[in-house]
């Protein structure tokens, strides 16, 4: 249903969470890239455990570095 929304709708960051959990890693990163282009504030939640399936991918590390989030929000230690 998430993909049934109108094309002009903002990207739903939780869609990347769901895609990662389903093993659709490339699709998850496409969603995150769109969310980043749209300056979606919910990208700060990438530190939550739901994004763990994406953490081993170098694209996730690069995303975290671009977002310049404090380590506590990235799931790391303060």
Residue pairs with C-beta under 8 A, 6 or more apart in sequence:
2 12
2 15
2 18
3 15
5 12
10 38
10 40
11 31
11 34
11 35
11 38
11 40
12 31
13 31
13 32
13 35
13 40
13 42
13 43
13 45
13 46
14 42
15 28
15 31
16 28
16 29
16 31
16 32
16 35
16 51
16 54
17 28
17 48
17 50
17 51
19 25
19 27
19 28
19 31
20 28
20 50
20 51
20 52
20 53
20 54
21 50
21 53
23 53
25 53
25 54
25 57
28 53
28 54
29 54
29 57
29 59
29 60
32 43
32 46
32 54
32 63
35 42
35 43
36 43
36 63
36 66
36 67
43 63
43 67
44 67
44 69
44 73
45 51
46 54
46 60
46 63
46 64
46 67
46 69
46 74
47 69
47 72
47 73
47 74
47 75
47 76
48 75
49 75
51 60
51 75
52 75
54 60
55 61
55 75
64 74
70 78
71 77
71 78
72 78
